[in-house]
Amino acid sequence: MPEQSTYASAGVDIEAGKKATDLMKSAVQATYTRDVLAGLGSFGGLFSGSKLKQMEDPILVASTDGVGTKTRVAARLNRWETIGTDLVNHCINDILVQGATPLFFLDYIASSKLDPIQIATVVRGVANACQAAEAALLGGETAEMPGVYHEGEIDLVGTIVGAVDKRNLIDGSKIYAGNAIMALPSSGIHTNGYTLARHVLAEEDWLSPHPMLDNQPLGEVLLTPHQSYLSPVTQLRQNNVNIYGLAHITGGGVIDNLPRILPEGTAAQIELGSWPIPPVFTLIQELGQVAPEEMYHVFNMGLGMLVIVPIDEVPLVQRVLGDEVSLVGEITEGNGEVVLK
């Protein structure tokens, strides 16, 4: 039997890292387009800037985010195929708010001990979501850090880089009182609020059909991937809808995220009951006896992406997206506050 290396004795297995890379290689390379000049295995990814030449005044838009403690849900269920999708879609939505479309993505995965199959499964989810968005998975890092992370769990973070022509930039500056607030629905909890959700739901049965969740198992509901809004927003733009503002409802809920795009002198009024709330939020609120105000400050409550448009374009938005969109409020005069009525 070959002697174990000193590094492996200390807790880091170089061969496991190489095996993980080999397992994920085909999925990563499936995201490559002609713009990828150097990817997996390079010290730095190379991506052609040729697409930027098609823009009059190109602006690069970048964002870094993670999936938080949703990784602990994946660990409890030993299900790793969806959180990579969560990560990519969350990041896509963050740059979409400013009108950007994705160019390329980089991921970072860390664990106490590398499990090649686990890591490759996560990266395949990342790659699949990148491929769906026509974004290259240009590179990343897999780190083995014994003593930093709990055994069997991982940390997952990603960086996205996209671009928008300055003339198509969405920055909220056109928003004014009287505009309509429309909502694209969330698919569930997405990637924010899992610390509270896990605390409240810890003693529930996660595997059996749950009567409050349309007989879906709680574990399945908790792992439902974060929705990407690239397609519906693209449809609106192709139909010449004047999108004055977009707000991705993530950590902080509608209370904290909508004010981020409101210009000075404006506020927002959200009409409660004007959109369907996924039943998982009702379950959390009832079991945890969570105040309604806190629910709207922690979770998206079914509001995945808010779209601010002129009031007279509401029928056009509804024709383009149908049941996929709800009219949920209006922009008012004020000092950036969000009023739930």
C-alpha positions in Angstrom: 0.0 0.0 0.0 1.5 3.4 -1.0 2.4 5.7 1.9 -0.1 8.5 2.6 1.2 12.0 1.9 1.8 14.4 4.7 -0.7 16.8 3.1 -3.4 14.1 3.0 -2.6 13.2 6.7 -3.3 16.9 7.5 -6.7 16.6 5.9 -6.3 17.8 2.3 -6.6 15.2 -0.6 -5.1 16.6 -3.8 -6.2 13.5 -5.8 -9.8 14.0 -4.7 -9.7 17.5 -6.1 -8.4 16.2 -9.4 -11.1 13.6 -9.6 -13.8 16.2 -8.9 -12.4 18.3 -11.8 -12.4 15.3 -14.1 -16.0 14.5 -13.2 -17.3 18.0 -13.9 -15.2 18.7 -17.0 -17.8 17.8 -19.7 -20.6 19.8 -18.0 -18.4 22.9 -17.7 -17.2 22.6 -21.3 -20.8 22.3 -22.5 -21.3 26.0 -21.5 -18.5 27.2 -23.8 -19.1 29.3 -26.8 -16.7 30.7 -29.4 -16.1 33.6 -26.9 -14.3 31.3 -24.4 -10.6 31.4 -25.3 -9.4 29.7 -22.2 -11.4 28.0 -19.5 -11.0 24.9 -17.3 -7.4 24.3 -16.3 -6.2 27.8 -17.1 -4.8 30.0 -14.4 -7.2 32.7 -15.6 -10.3 32.4 -17.8 -10.2 34.2 -21.1 -13.4 35.6 -22.6 -13.6 37.6 -25.9 -15.0 41.1 -25.7 -16.3 40.9 -29.2 -19.9 41.1 -28.1 -19.3 44.5 -26.5 -18.4 45.9 -30.0 -22.0 45.4 -30.9 -23.0 47.9 -28.2 -22.9 51.7 -28.7 -21.7 52.3 -25.1 -21.1 49.0 -23.3 -21.3 48.8 -19.5 -20.0 45.7 -17.6 -22.2 44.7 -14.7 -20.8 42.2 -12.0 -22.2 40.6 -8.9 -21.1 38.1 -6.3 -23.5 36.1 -4.1 -24.0 32.8 -2.4 -26.9 30.4 -1.5 -26.5 30.9 2.3 -27.7 28.1 4.6 -29.7 26.5 1.9 -26.6 24.3 1.7 -27.6 22.9 5.1 -30.9 21.8 3.6 -29.1 20.0 0.8 -26.8 18.4 3.4 -29.7 17.2 5.5 -31.3 15.6 2.5 -28.0 14.7 0.7 -29.4 16.3 -2.4 -26.9 18.4 -4.3 -28.2 18.7 -7.8 -30.2 21.9 -7.5 -28.2 24.4 -5.4 -25.9 25.2 -8.3 -29.0 26.3 -10.2 -30.0 28.4 -7.2 -26.6 30.2 -7.2 -26.6 31.0 -11.0 -30.2 32.2 -11.1 -29.8 34.4 -8.1 -26.8 36.1 -9.7 -28.5 36.4 -13.1 -31.4 38.2 -11.4 -29.1 40.6 -9.6 -27.5 42.0 -12.7 -30.8 41.7 -14.7 -32.2 44.4 -12.4 -29.9 46.9 -14.2 -30.8 45.5 -17.6 -27.6 43.3 -18.1 -27.5 39.9 -19.7 -24.9 37.4 -18.5 -21.6 36.8 -20.3 -19.8 34.4 -17.9 -19.8 33.0 -14.4 -17.2 31.7 -11.9 -18.0 29.5 -8.9 -16.3 28.8 -5.6 -17.0 25.7 -3.6 -15.4 24.9 -0.2 -15.8 22.0 2.2 -13.9 20.3 5.1 -13.2 17.3 2.9 -13.7 17.0 -0.8 -16.2 14.5 -2.0 -15.6 14.3 -5.8 -19.2 13.1 -6.6 -20.8 15.7 -4.4 -18.7 18.6 -5.8 -19.2 17.4 -9.4 -23.0 17.2 -8.8 -23.1 20.8 -7.6 -21.0 22.0 -10.5 -23.2 20.2 -13.0 -26.1 22.2 -11.6 -24.1 25.4 -12.0 -23.2 24.4 -15.6 -26.8 23.5 -16.5 -28.1 26.9 -15.3 -25.3 28.7 -17.2 -26.1 26.8 -20.3 -29.8 27.7 -20.1 -28.8 31.4 -19.8 -26.2 31.2 -22.6 -23.5 32.2 -20.1 -20.1 30.4 -20.0 -18.9 28.8 -16.8 -15.5 30.3 -17.3 -13.7 29.1 -14.2 -13.8 28.6 -10.4 -12.2 27.2 -7.3 -12.7 24.1 -5.3 -11.2 24.4 -1.8 -10.7 21.7 0.9 -10.5 23.5 4.3 -10.6 21.0 7.2 -11.4 22.7 10.5 -13.2 25.6 8.8 -16.4 23.8 7.6 -18.6 21.1 9.1 -18.1 17.6 7.7 -20.5 16.8 4.9 -21.4 20.4 4.3 -20.2 23.0 1.7 -20.1 26.7 1.1 -21.1 27.8 -2.4 -20.5 31.3 -3.9 -20.5 32.6 -7.4 -19.5 35.7 -9.4 -21.3 36.7 -12.6 -20.2 39.3 -15.2 -22.7 40.6 -17.8 -23.1 43.6 -20.0 -25.7 46.2 -21.0 -25.7 49.0 -23.5 -25.9 52.3 -21.6 -29.0 53.3 -23.5 -30.7 50.2 -22.2 -29.5 50.6 -18.6 -32.3 50.3 -16.0 -31.5 52.5 -12.9 -34.8 53.5 -11.5 -34.3 57.2 -12.5 -37.5 57.2 -14.7 -39.8 56.0 -11.9 -42.5 58.5 -10.8 -45.6 58.5 -8.7 -48.5 56.7 -10.5 -46.4 53.9 -12.0 -47.6 50.4 -11.6 -45.8 47.7 -9.6 -46.1 44.3 -11.2 -44.7 41.0 -9.8 -43.1 38.0 -11.3 -43.8 35.1 -8.9 -41.1 33.3 -6.9 -40.9 29.5 -7.0 -40.7 29.5 -3.2 -38.1 30.6 -0.6 -35.4 30.9 -3.3 -32.1 31.5 -1.5 -32.8 33.8 1.4 -34.3 33.3 4.8 -33.2 29.6 5.3 -31.8 30.2 8.8 -35.3 31.1 10.0 -37.0 28.5 7.9 -34.7 25.7 9.1 -35.2 26.8 12.7 -39.0 26.8 12.4 -39.2 23.6 10.4 -36.5 21.6 12.1 -38.8 19.1 13.8 -41.2 18.6 10.8 -41.2 15.5 8.6 -39.2 16.6 5.5 -39.8 13.4 3.5 -43.5 12.6 3.6 -46.2 14.4 1.6 -47.3 17.5 3.6 -51.0 18.5 3.7 -50.2 22.2 3.8 -47.9 22.0 0.8 -50.3 20.4 -1.8 -49.0 17.0 -0.6 -45.5 17.8 -1.6 -42.7 16.7 0.7 -41.3 19.6 2.7 -37.7 18.7 1.6 -38.7 19.0 -2.0 -40.3 22.4 -1.5 -37.3 23.7 0.4 -34.9 22.6 -2.4 -37.1 24.2 -5.2 -34.5 26.2 -7.2 -34.4 29.9 -7.3 -36.3 31.2 -10.4 -34.5 33.1 -13.2 -36.3 36.1 -14.6 -34.1 36.5 -17.6 -36.7 35.0 -20.0 -39.8 37.0 -19.0 -37.9 40.3 -18.7 -36.4 39.7 -22.2 -39.9 39.1 -23.5 -41.1 42.4 -22.1 -38.2 44.3 -23.7 -38.7 42.6 -27.0 -42.3 43.8 -26.9 -41.1 47.4 -26.2 -42.4 47.6 -22.6 -41.0 50.6 -20.9 -39.4 49.0 -17.8 -38.6 51.9 -15.4 -37.3 49.7 -12.6 -36.7 46.1 -11.5 -36.3 44.9 -7.9 -35.0 41.4 -7.1 -36.6 40.5 -3.8 -33.9 38.7 -1.9 -32.6 39.0 1.7 -34.5 41.8 3.5 -37.7 41.0 1.5 -39.8 43.7 -0.2 -39.3 46.0 2.7 -35.6 46.5 2.1 -35.2 45.7 -1.6 -37.8 47.8 -3.3 -36.5 51.1 -1.8 -33.1 50.4 -3.4 -34.4 51.4 -6.8 -36.8 54.3 -5.8 -35.7 57.8 -6.7 -35.9 60.6 -4.2 -39.5 61.8 -3.5 -41.1 58.4 -4.2 -42.4 55.5 -2.1 -44.4 52.3 -2.8 -47.7 50.8 -1.8 -48.1 47.0 -2.1 -51.7 45.6 -2.0 -51.8 42.5 0.1 -53.8 39.7 -1.4 -53.1 40.8 -5.0 -50.8 37.8 -5.7 -50.6 34.1 -4.7 -48.4 33.4 -1.7 -46.7 30.0 -1.8 -48.0 27.8 1.0 -44.5 27.2 2.5 -44.6 30.8 3.8 -47.9 30.2 5.5 -46.5 27.0 7.1 -43.5 28.9 8.4 -45.5 31.8 9.7 -48.0 29.5 11.5 -45.5 27.1 13.0 -43.1 29.8 14.0 -45.7 32.3 15.1 -43.8 34.8 13.0 -45.2 38.3 12.8 -46.4 39.3 9.3 -44.1 42.3 9.3 -41.1 40.0 9.9 -42.2 37.6 7.2 -42.1 40.4 4.7 -38.7 41.5 6.0 -37.1 38.1 5.8 -38.8 36.3 2.8 -39.9 37.2 -0.7 -43.4 36.0 0.1 -44.0 35.0 -3.5 -42.7 38.3 -5.0 -39.7 37.1 -7.0 -39.0 40.2 -9.1 -40.9 43.5 -9.1 -41.3 45.3 -12.4 -42.1 49.0 -12.4 -43.9 50.2 -15.6 -46.2 53.1 -16.7 -49.8 52.4 -15.6 -51.0 52.5 -19.2 -48.7 49.6 -20.2 -50.1 47.2 -17.6 -52.4 45.5 -20.3 -49.4 45.1 -22.6 -47.4 43.4 -19.8 -50.4 41.1 -19.0 -50.7 40.2 -22.7 -47.1 39.3 -23.0 -46.7 37.3 -19.8 -50.3 36.2 -19.0 -50.8 34.5 -15.6 -47.1 34.8 -15.0 -47.4 38.3 -13.7 -49.6 40.1 -11.1 -50.4 43.8 -10.6 -49.5 44.2 -6.9 -49.2 48.0 -6.2 -48.2 51.4 -7.3 -45.5 54.0 -6.9 -46.6 56.9 -4.6 -45.0 60.1 -3.4 -42.9 59.7 -0.2 -39.5 59.1 1.2 -38.6 55.6 0.0 -40.9 53.7 2.4 -42.9 50.6 1.4 -46.4 50.4 2.7 -48.2 47.1 2.8 -52.0 47.5 2.7 
